[in-house]
Amino acid sequence: MPAIVGVVQVITIGSSSIFNIGDVYKVMPVSTAKTFSGAGSFNTGDGLYVYNQQSSTNTYDTDLLDQGNFFNA
């Protein structure tokens, strides 16, 4: 289904990233990663103010495997 897209601002695109505007059949990742970060780490925007009194990131993970990308072509 066609769509009309307005203004798009792209700051950066990593080497394993996907940026698509328009119709697609299938978009699948070819790599996976686990990221630990504190409160307010991935906030983006113009004029953003983040106030965290105390932040603690728990990195203890008992799983041997997380969701994989086994069937991606």
C-alpha positions in Angstrom: 0.0 0.0 0.0 1.6 3.3 -1.1 2.2 5.9 1.5 3.1 9.6 1.5 6.1 10.3 3.7 6.9 13.8 5.0 10.2 15.1 6.3 12.7 12.4 7.4 15.9 13.3 9.4 18.6 10.6 9.4 21.6 11.3 11.6 23.7 8.1 11.1 23.2 4.6 9.8 25.4 1.8 11.1 27.0 -0.8 8.9 24.4 -3.5 9.8 21.4 -1.2 9.8 18.3 -1.0 7.6 16.7 2.2 6.5 13.7 1.9 4.3 11.0 4.2 3.1 8.4 2.6 0.9 6.9 -0.8 0.3 8.9 -3.9 1.3 8.1 -7.6 1.3 10.4 -8.7 4.1 13.0 -7.0 6.4 15.1 -9.4 8.5 18.2 -8.8 10.7 21.4 -10.6 9.7 23.0 -10.1 13.1 22.0 -9.9 16.8 23.4 -8.2 19.8 22.6 -7.8 23.5 23.0 -4.3 24.9 23.0 -3.2 28.5 22.6 0.5 29.3 21.4 2.8 32.1 18.3 4.9 32.3 18.0 7.6 29.6 20.8 6.2 27.5 19.0 5.9 24.2 16.9 9.0 24.4 17.1 11.2 21.2 15.7 14.5 20.2 16.2 18.2 20.0 16.4 20.0 23.4 16.1 16.9 25.5 16.5 17.0 29.2 16.8 13.8 31.2 16.9 13.8 35.0 17.6 10.5 36.8 18.3 10.6 40.5 19.8 7.1 40.7 20.3 4.6 37.9 21.5 1.0 38.1 21.8 -1.4 35.3 21.4 -5.1 36.0 23.6 -7.2 33.6 23.1 -10.6 35.3 21.5 -12.9 32.7 21.1 -16.6 33.4 19.9 -17.5 29.8 22.3 -19.5 27.7 20.7 -18.4 24.4 18.4 -15.5 23.5 16.3 -15.0 20.4 18.5 -15.9 17.5 18.4 -15.2 13.7 18.6 -18.9 12.7 16.2 -18.8 9.7 17.2 -15.4 8.2 18.6 -15.6 4.7 
